[in-house]
Amino acid sequence: MKTVGIIGGSGYTGGELLRLVINHPKLILDFIYSTTRPGTLISETHQDLLGQLELKFTDQVNTEVDILFLCLGHGNSSIFLENYTFSDTTYIIDLSNDFRLRKDAKFNGREFIYGLPEINRNVIKKAKSIANPGCFATAIQLALLPLAKENKLNSTIHINATTGSTGAGVQNSSTSHFSWRNNNLSWYKPFTHQHLGEIKETLNKIQGKDTDVLFLPQRGDFTRGIFVSAYTLFDGNLKDALKLYEDFYKEEPFTQVSKNEVHLKLVINSNQCFLHLHKHKDQLLITSIIDNLIKGASGQAIQNLNLMIGWEEKLGLQLKTSIF
Ligand SMILES: NC(=O)c1ccc[n+]([C@@H]2O[C@H](COP(=O)([O-])OP(=O)(O)OC[C@H]3O[C@@H](n4cnc5c(N)ncnc54)[C@H](OP(=O)(O)O)[C@@H]3O)[C@@H](O)[C@H]2O)c1
């Protein structure tokens, strides 16, 4: 068994991690750190855990813990790590964007590896520190990796992606307030979303040249999930495209290529990404769906951990969706 500490356990990704850790056969909770509620029962915050967890939030940190998950807003992970020196044997997985770009990857004697197993599995297996990818970035990269690998991203990629309200975190804001969000739709940060950096870094590295990505993020009036529609010029027919995707993902436990049209509920509450391809004239439309809190965050963090420790990649992650 390995011990786990979670920093920011009262938030959305922290809450999802708690549930995954409790059900993981080789993990045991050591401490759940909170700045605002030390001494209170975790089940008072995550009320679905009533009767299942006696642990309380703490403001104490065990720097000898086996595994540390950082579930903090951007900028706070680096501040937190500056204040504590963890054992060299502690595995650290950060869910923020503090260490995702190559220019930020080295910090306090550690090197953070970009944790997208579908392209970085072998490096992740040797890592002690992981920068977990962003949720939009995960769904979008999985939609484009097979094309990048064959050097087929040669014209502008148009991406429209809608996220549920949990993507914005637990803190209430004007655009996550029920009255605003419900029965509503809007875009935000058009063509400038912060996940473009990690998306382009991956694609540019694989293709060896700059990739033109136009990304329009949207806020949907549902709680969980990301629905990506991406299209770009593709020189080939649908059968060619399908072969390319099926070959690329044939060994992947958490990325599936579906011949049927997909809808968001197929992946909610699971660590799965489902992809669907459609050809129209010279354009290939790729649809990619994930649960932003699982494959887009906490599930992928556990997947990375399983790889780092050398456990079976699917351990604790065989989750059935609830589509009804
Ligand atoms: N939500 C998603 O779908 C998603 C997906 C992928 C990645 N991410 C990334 O994952 C990180 C966490 O996201 P989230 O949605 O879980 O955020 P969240 O719901 O806002 O939770 C963050 C938690 O951090 C704690 N916190 C706030 N300021 C802190 C500080 N200065 N020092 C220590 N703890 C502090 C708070 O807990 P206490 O008040 O209890 O201390 C808060 O509950 C973010 O970087 C986010 O971008 C989120």
The ligand as an ORCA input file, in Angstrom:
! r2SCAN-3c Opt
* xyz 0 1
  N     -12.174     21.553    -12.620
  C     -11.704     20.907    -13.667
  O     -12.447     20.371    -14.494
  C     -10.205     20.804    -13.877
  C      -9.734     19.948    -14.863
  C      -8.344     19.847    -15.089
  C      -7.476     20.603    -14.313
  N      -7.970     21.451    -13.376
  C      -7.010     22.224    -12.586
  O      -6.907     21.615    -11.307
  C      -6.689     22.616    -10.308
  C      -7.790     22.498     -9.248
  O      -9.028     22.730     -9.902
  P     -10.410     22.607     -9.151
  O     -11.447     22.767    -10.172
  O     -10.396     21.431     -8.262
  O     -10.333     23.937     -8.242
  P     -11.259     24.322     -7.012
  O     -12.523     23.531     -7.060
  O     -11.331     25.792     -7.002
  O     -10.423     23.822     -5.742
  C      -9.159     24.342     -5.429
  C      -8.934     24.186     -3.928
  O      -7.655     24.752     -3.612
  C      -7.645     25.203     -2.246
  N      -6.888     26.455     -2.217
  C      -7.244     27.654     -2.718
  N      -6.234     28.535     -2.571
  C      -5.205     27.859     -1.978
  C      -3.900     28.211     -1.580
  N      -3.425     29.433     -1.771
  N      -3.120     27.267     -1.012
  C      -3.577     26.017     -0.794
  N      -4.832     25.629     -1.156
  C      -5.622     26.554     -1.749
  C      -9.091     25.394     -1.865
  O      -9.324     24.495     -0.812
  P      -9.331     24.968      0.715
  O     -10.182     26.219      0.754
  O      -9.963     23.817      1.390
  O      -7.909     25.201      1.063
  C      -9.906     24.969     -3.082
  O     -10.994     24.137     -2.692
  C      -6.703     23.961    -11.048
  O      -5.388     24.353    -11.329
  C      -7.469     23.646    -12.323
  O      -7.147     24.486    -13.389
  C      -9.305     21.550    -13.120
*
